[in-house]
Amino acid sequence: MKQTYLFLIFVSMSLNISAQKRLRDYGVKIGVMKTGALNAITDVKGVKVGHTTIQQGDSINTGVTAIIPAEGNLFQSKVPAAIYIGNGFGKLMGISQVKELGNLETPIVLTNTLSIATAADAIIDYSVSQKENQNLRSVNAIVGETNDSYLNDIVGRHVKKQHILTAIENAKNGVVAEGNVGAGTGTVCFGFKGGIGTASRVLPKASGGYTVGVLVQTNFGGVLQIDGVPVGVALNQYFLNNQLNDPADGSCMIVVITDAPVTARNLERIAKRAMMGLAKTGGIASNGSGDYVIAISNAEGLRVPHESKEKLQTVQELRNDEVSPLFLATIEATEEAILNSLFAAKTLKGKNGTIQSLPIDQTIKLLKEYKKIN
């Protein structure tokens, strides 16, 4: 029965991917930079994404999203990484080692708040199962979360280790499912149904031609804007309009991956710019919100070997003067990824009520009135 259930989940995901319409499908273009071929985090070579979606009745709406940032054994060949805290009301696991050493050695798993420990346990299982890691004595699992308790029976802790392992093992390149999938199954954003969203940008050749990809798990509030249009106000759904129904609390996990050769110091600077992208959508990083950005470079020349006979590591990285295009790419891709999560999400009835999806027809009408769509 368990295998059949998981099979149905993944068939459903593939059907959703083919049917999903994204922001650009309606003629809305965010920013000035070009997108990658898929306009997804998987435009960065070597990046894979997997989801496990868990839905039973009305009360269980949760899941797992796994991001594998590079090819190969991550523990044996680590990737430069940095983490930036926009607002720290959250439970991001593994943060201190990344900040101290400037690298990452496991897949990133996103899930709900009370499933952090389960996800970490599964990542440890995954890491020690790899043949090259037989002598592993320590591993720094990276697990991010948002709280999906309005639509999900979060206390029931329905995410199990096998769900996490399935998401990791089924992670793939290519099109990424968005909206009510994986870790975004039970999330709420700007008072509307949130979810998983992704986008990418490609730098001009003169700036190196590098790719920046972003994936978000949206579960936060504020005053929604789309390409500068005050959509939340026009739809009468925004923070402080009705504090009882929209406290703006929640969280947003943002994962930024690039193939540009940048190490932890400039990755942290890039991560800070992702919060600018969140702000452009009207997010406010409220007191009760856990807003974290994990930024990674999977440039081959920057991989960090777990063990080496060499006492020095020589790397080539971009000079500070060359990273501004990466900043803009991150801002634009984060903004669009958040909006894609809203456009892909569907109305959902959950444990404590029903959350409506963003009313697309009304939103498109507003964008046309503001001449954002030709």
For each residue, the residues with C-beta under 8 A, 3 or more apart:
1: 4 5
2: 5 6 162
3: 6 7
4: 1 7 8
5: 1 2 8 9
6: 2 3 9 10 52 166
7: 3 4 10 11
8: 4 5 11 12
9: 5 6 12 13 52 53 54
10: 6 7 13 14 170
11: 7 8 14 15
12: 8 9 15 16 53
13: 9 10 16 17 51 53 177 181
14: 10 11 17 18 177
15: 11 12 18 19
16: 12 13 19 20 177 179 181
17: 13 14 20 175 176 177
18: 14 15
19: 15 16
20: 16 17 177 178 179 344
21: 25 26 343 344
22: 25 39 178 340 343 344
23: 26 28 30 226 336 339 340 343
24: 27 28 29 35 39
25: 21 22
26: 21 23 343 360 364 367 373
27: 24 373 374
28: 23 24 226 227 339 367 372 373
29: 24
30: 23 199 227 332 335 336 339
31: 201 328 331 332 335 336
32: 328 332
33: 201 202 203 328 329 332
34: 201 202
35: 24 39 43 199 200 201 202
36: 39 40 43 44 200 201 202 211 213
37: 43
38: 42 43 174 175 176 200
39: 22 24 35 36 43 198 199 200 336
40: 36 43 175 176 198 199 200 213 215
41: 44 47 49 67 176 198 199 200 213 214 215 255 257
42: 38 47 48 49 173 174 175 176 198 213
43: 35 36 37 38 39 40 47 200 202 211 213
44: 36 41 47 200 211 212 213 257 258 259 298
45: 211 259 298
46: 69 70 71 259 298
47: 41 42 43 44 67 68 69 70 173 213 257 298
48: 42 67 68 171 172 173
49: 41 42 65 66 67 68 171 172 176 198 215
50: 65 66 68 166 167 168 169 170 171 172 182
51: 13 63 64 65 66 167 177 181 182 183 196
52: 6 9 63 64 163 164 166 167 170 182
53: 9 12 13 63 180 181 182 185
54: 9 60 61 62 63 64 158 159 163 185
55: 60 61 185
56: 59 60 158
57: 60
58: 61 349 350 351
59: 56 152 153 156 350 351
60: 54 55 56 57 152 153 156 158
61: 54 55 58 148 151 152 180 185 186 348 350 351
62: 54 111 112 115 148 152 154 158 159 183 185 186
63: 51 52 53 54 111 159 163 181 182 183 184 185 186
64: 51 52 54 109 110 111 115 119 159 163 164 166 167 182 183
65: 49 50 51 109 110 111 167 181 182 183 184 196 215 217
66: 49 50 51 107 108 109 110 164 167 168 171
67: 41 47 48 49 107 108 109 110 171 215 255 257
68: 47 48 49 50 74 107 168 171
69: 46 47 74 79 104 107 108 257 296 298
70: 46 47 74 77 79 296 298 303
71: 46
72: 76 77
73: 76 77 130 132 133
74: 68 69 70 77 78 79 104 105 106 107
75: 78 105 106 127 130 132 133 136 139 306
76: 72 73 132 133 305 306 307
77: 70 72 73 74 303 304 305 306
78: 74 75 103 104 105 303 304 305 306
79: 69 70 74 103 104 296 297 298 302 303 304
80: 102 103 104 262 263 264 267 296 297 299 302 304
81: 98 102 103 104 264 267 294 295 296 297
82: 98 99 102 264 265 267 268 270 271 294 295
83: 92 95 98 99 268 271 292 293 294 295
84: 268 271 272 274 275 292 293 295
85: 88 291 292
86: 252 275 278 285 289 291 292 293
87: 90 285 286 287 289 290 291
88: 85 290 292
89: 249 251 287 288 289 290
90: 87 144 145 146 251 289 290 291 292
91: 113 116 145 290
92: 83 95 142 143 144 145 253 290 292
93: 116 119 120 141 142 143 144
94: 97 98 106 120 140 141 142 143
95: 83 92 98 99 292
96: 99 100
97: 94 100 101 140
98: 81 82 83 94 95 101 102 103 104 140 142 294
99: 82 83 95 96 102
100: 96 97
101: 97 98
102: 80 81 82 98 99 263 264 265 267
103: 78 79 80 81 98 264 304
104: 69 74 78 79 80 81 98 108 140 142 294 296
105: 74 75 78 127 139 140 306
106: 74 75 94 123 126 127 139 140 141 142
107: 66 67 68 69 74 123 126 142 168 171
108: 66 67 69 104 142 143 144 255 294
109: 64 65 66 67 119 122 123 141 142 143 144 164 167 168
110: 64 65 66 67 143 144 145 146 182 183 217 253 255
111: 62 63 64 65 115 116 118 119 143 144 145 159 164 183
112: 62 115 145 146 147 148 149 152 154 159 183 186
113: 91 116 145 146 147 148 149 154
114: 154 155 157
115: 62 64 111 112 118 119 145 157 159
116: 91 93 111 113 119 120 143 145
117: 120 121
118: 111 115 121 122 157 159 160 161 164
119: 64 93 109 111 115 116 122 123 141 143 159 164
120: 93 94 116 117 123 124 141 143
121: 117 118 124 125 161
122: 109 118 119 125 126 161 162 164 165 168
123: 106 107 109 119 120 126 127 139 141 142 143 164 168
124: 120 121 127 128 139 141
125: 121 122 128 129 161 165
126: 106 107 122 123 129 130 165 168
127: 75 105 106 123 124 130 133 136 139 141
128: 124 125 133 134 136 139
129: 125 126 133
130: 73 75 126 127 133
131: 134
132: 73 75 76
133: 73 75 76 127 128 129 130 136 139
134: 128 131
135:
136: 75 127 128 133 139
137:
138:
139: 75 105 106 123 124 127 128 133 136
140: 94 97 98 104 105 106
141: 93 94 106 109 119 120 123 124 127
142: 92 93 94 98 104 106 107 108 109 123 294
143: 92 93 94 108 109 110 111 116 119 120 123
144: 90 92 93 108 109 110 111 217 253 255 292 294
145: 90 91 92 110 111 112 113 115 116 183 251 253 290
146: 90 110 112 113 183 187 217 218 219 220 250 251 252 253 290
147: 112 113 154 219 250 251
148: 61 62 112 113 151 152 154 185 186 187 188 219
149: 112 113 152 154 155 351 352
150: 186 188 350 351 352 353 355
151: 61 148 186 187 188 348 350 351 352 355
152: 59 60 61 62 112 148 149 158 185 186 350 351
153: 59 60 156 158 351
154: 62 112 113 114 147 148 149 157
155: 114 149
156: 59 60 153
157: 114 115 118 154
158: 54 56 60 62 152 153
159: 54 62 63 64 111 112 115 118 119 163 164
160: 118 163 164
161: 118 121 122 125 164 165
162: 2 122 165 166
163: 52 54 63 64 159 160 166 167
164: 52 64 66 109 111 118 119 122 123 159 160 161 167 168
165: 122 125 126 161 162 168 169
166: 6 50 52 64 162 163 169 170
167: 50 51 52 64 65 66 109 163 164 170 171 182
168: 50 66 68 107 109 122 123 126 164 165 171
169: 50 165 166
170: 10 50 52 166 167
171: 48 49 50 66 67 68 107 167 168
172: 48 49 50
173: 42 47 48
174: 38 42
175: 17 38 40 42
176: 17 38 40 41 42 49 196 198 215
177: 13 14 16 17 20 51 181 182 196
178: 20 22 181 184 195 196 197 198 340 341 344 345
179: 16 20 184 193 195 196 197 341 343 344 345 346
180: 53 61 184 185 193 195 344 345 346 348
181: 13 16 51 53 63 65 177 178 184 185 195 196
182: 50 51 52 53 63 64 65 110 167 177 185 196
183: 51 62 63 64 65 110 111 112 145 146 187 196 217 253
184: 63 65 178 179 180 181 187 194 195 196 197 217 218 219 341 345
185: 53 54 55 61 62 63 148 152 180 181 182 195
186: 61 62 63 112 148 150 151 152 348 350
187: 146 148 151 183 184 193 194 195 217 218 219 250
188: 148 150 151 191 192 193 194 219 250 355
189: 192 193 194 195 218 219 220 221 250 338 341 342 345
190: 194 220 221 222 223 224 232 237 238 246 281 282 283 342 358
191: 188 221 232 237 238 245 246 355
192: 188 189 224 237 342 345 355 356 357 358
193: 179 180 187 188 189 342 345 346 347 348 355 356 357 358
194: 184 187 188 189 190 218 219 220 341 342 345
195: 178 179 180 181 184 185 187 189 217 218 341 342 344 345
196: 51 65 176 177 178 179 181 182 183 184 215 216 217 218 341 344
197: 178 179 184 215 216 218 336 337 338 339 340 341 342 344
198: 39 40 41 42 49 176 178 213 214 215 216 337 340
199: 30 35 39 40 41 213 214 332 333 334 335 336 337 340
200: 35 36 38 39 40 41 43 44 211 212 213 214 333
201: 31 33 34 35 36 211 212 328 329 330 332 333
202: 33 34 35 36 43 209 210 211 212 329
203: 33 207 208 209 210 211 212 260 325 326 329
204: 207 209 325
205: 208 209
206:
207: 203 204 210 322 325
208: 203 205 260 318 322 325
209: 202 203 204 205
210: 202 203 207 258 259 260 326
211: 36 43 44 45 200 201 202 203 258 259 260
212: 44 200 201 202 203 256 257 258 260 270 326 329 330 333
213: 36 40 41 42 43 44 47 198 199 200 256 257 258 333
214: 41 198 199 200 254 255 256 257 274 277 330 333 334 337
215: 40 41 49 65 67 176 196 197 198 254 255 337
216: 196 197 198 252 253 254 255 334 337 338 341
217: 65 110 144 146 183 184 187 195 196 251 252 253 341
218: 146 184 187 189 194 195 196 197 252 338 341 342
219: 146 147 148 184 187 188 189 194 250 251 252
220: 146 189 190 194 248 249 250 251 252 278 283 285 286 289 291
221: 189 190 191 239 246 247 248 249 250 283 284 286 289
222: 190 232 238 239 248 281 282 283 284 286
223: 190 230 232 233 238 239 282 284
224: 190 192 230 231 232 235 237 238 281 282 342
225: 228 229 230 231 232 280 281 282
226: 23 28 229 231 281 339 363 367 372
227: 28 30 367 372
228: 225 370 372
229: 225 226 234 366 367 370 372
230: 223 224 225 233 234
231: 224 225 226 234 235 363 366 367
232: 190 191 222 223 224 225 235 237 238 282
233: 223 230 236 238
234: 229 230 231 362 366
235: 224 231 232 359 362 363
236: 233 241
237: 190 191 192 224 232 241 246
238: 190 191 222 223 224 232 233 241 246 282
239: 221 222 223 243 246 247 248 284 286
240: 243
241: 236 237 238 246
242: 245 246
243: 239 240 246 247
244: 247
245: 191 242
246: 190 191 221 237 238 239 241 242 243
247: 221 239 243 244 286 288
248: 220 221 222 239 284 286 288 289
249: 89 220 221 286 287 288 289
250: 146 147 187 188 189 219 220 221 286 288 289
251: 89 90 145 146 147 217 219 220 289 290 291 292
252: 86 146 216 217 218 219 220 278 283 289 290 291 292 338
253: 92 110 144 145 146 183 216 217 292 294
254: 214 215 216 271 274 275 277 278 291 292 293 294 334 337
255: 41 67 108 110 144 214 215 216 293 294 296
256: 212 213 214 270 271 274 293 294 295 296 330 333 334
257: 41 44 47 67 69 212 213 214 295 296 297 298
258: 44 210 211 212 213 262 270 295 296 297 298 299 326 329
259: 44 45 46 210 211 297 298 299
260: 203 208 210 211 212 297 299 318 323 326
261: 297 299 301 302 315 316 317 318
262: 80 258 266 267 270 297 299 302 317 318 323 326
263: 80 102 266 267 297 302 315 317
264: 80 81 82 102 103 267 268
265: 82 102 268 269
266: 262 263 269 270 317 318 320 323 326
267: 80 81 82 102 262 263 264 270 271 295 296 297
268: 82 83 84 264 265 271 272 295
269: 265 266 272 273 323 327
270: 82 212 256 258 262 266 267 273 274 295 323 326 327 330
271: 82 83 84 254 256 267 268 274 275 293 294 295 330
272: 84 268 269 275 276 293
273: 269 270 276 277 327 328 330 331 334
274: 84 214 254 256 270 271 277 278 293 295 330 331 334
275: 84 86 254 271 272 278 279 285 291 293
276: 272 273 279 280 331 334
277: 214 254 273 274 280 281 330 331 332 333 334 335 337 338
278: 86 220 252 254 274 275 281 283 285 291 334 335 338
279: 275 276 282 283 284
280: 225 276 277 331 335
281: 190 222 224 225 226 277 278 335 338 339
282: 190 222 223 224 225 232 238 279
283: 190 220 221 222 252 278 279 291 338
284: 221 222 223 239 248 279 289
285: 86 87 220 275 278 289 291
286: 87 220 221 222 239 247 248 249 250 289
287: 87 89 249
288: 89 247 248 249 250
289: 86 87 89 90 220 221 248 249 250 251 252 284 285 286
290: 87 88 89 90 91 92 145 146 251 252
291: 85 86 87 90 220 251 252 254 275 278 283 285
292: 83 84 85 86 88 90 92 95 144 251 252 253 254
293: 83 84 86 254 255 256 271 272 274 275
294: 81 82 83 98 104 108 142 144 253 254 255 256 271
295: 81 82 83 84 256 257 258 267 268 270 271 274 330
296: 69 70 79 80 81 104 255 256 257 258 267
297: 79 80 81 257 258 259 260 261 262 263 267 302
298: 44 45 46 47 69 70 79 257 258 259
299: 80 258 259 260 261 262 302
300: 303
301: 261 315 316
302: 79 80 261 262 263 297 299 315 317
303: 70 77 78 79 300
304: 77 78 79 80 103 313
305: 76 77 78 308
306: 75 76 77 78 105
307: 76
308: 305 313
309:
310: 313
311:
312:
313: 304 308 310
314:
315: 261 263 301 302
316: 261 301
317: 261 262 263 266 302
318: 208 260 261 262 266 322 323 326
319: 322 323
320: 266 323
321: 324
322: 207 208 318 319 325
323: 260 262 266 269 270 318 319 320 326 327
324: 321 327 328
325: 203 204 207 208 322 328 329
326: 203 210 212 258 260 262 266 270 318 323 329 330
327: 269 270 273 323 324 330 331
328: 31 32 33 201 273 324 325 331 332
329: 33 201 202 203 212 258 325 326 332 333
330: 201 212 214 256 270 271 273 274 277 295 326 327 333 334
331: 31 273 274 276 277 280 327 328 334 335
332: 30 31 32 33 199 201 277 328 329 335 336
333: 199 200 201 212 213 214 256 277 329 330 336 337
334: 199 214 216 254 256 273 274 276 277 278 330 331 337 338
335: 30 31 199 277 278 280 281 331 332 338 339
336: 23 30 31 39 197 199 332 333 339 340
337: 197 198 199 214 215 216 254 277 333 334 340 341
338: 189 197 216 218 252 277 278 281 283 334 335 341 342
339: 23 28 30 197 226 281 335 336 342 343
340: 22 23 178 197 198 199 336 337 343 344
341: 178 179 184 189 194 195 196 197 216 217 218 337 338 344 345
342: 189 190 192 193 194 195 197 218 224 338 339 345 357 358
343: 21 22 23 26 179 339 340 358 360
344: 20 21 22 178 179 180 195 196 197 340 341
345: 178 179 180 184 189 192 193 194 195 341 342 348 357 358
346: 179 180 193 357
347: 193 354 355 356 357
348: 61 151 180 186 193 345 354 355 357
349: 58 353 354
350: 58 59 61 150 151 152 186 353 354 355
351: 58 59 61 149 150 151 152 153
352: 149 150 151
353: 150 349 350
354: 347 348 349 350
355: 150 151 188 191 192 193 347 348 350
356: 192 193 347 359
357: 192 193 342 345 346 347 348 360
358: 190 192 193 342 343 345 363
359: 235 356 362 363
360: 26 343 357 363 364
361: 364 365
362: 234 235 359 365 366
363: 226 231 235 358 359 360 366 367
364: 26 360 361 367 368 373
365: 361 362 368 369
366: 229 231 234 362 363 369 370
367: 26 28 226 227 229 231 363 364 370 372 373
368: 364 365 371 372 373
369: 365 366
370: 228 229 366 367
371: 368
372: 28 226 227 228 229 367 368
373: 26 27 28 364 367 368
374: 27
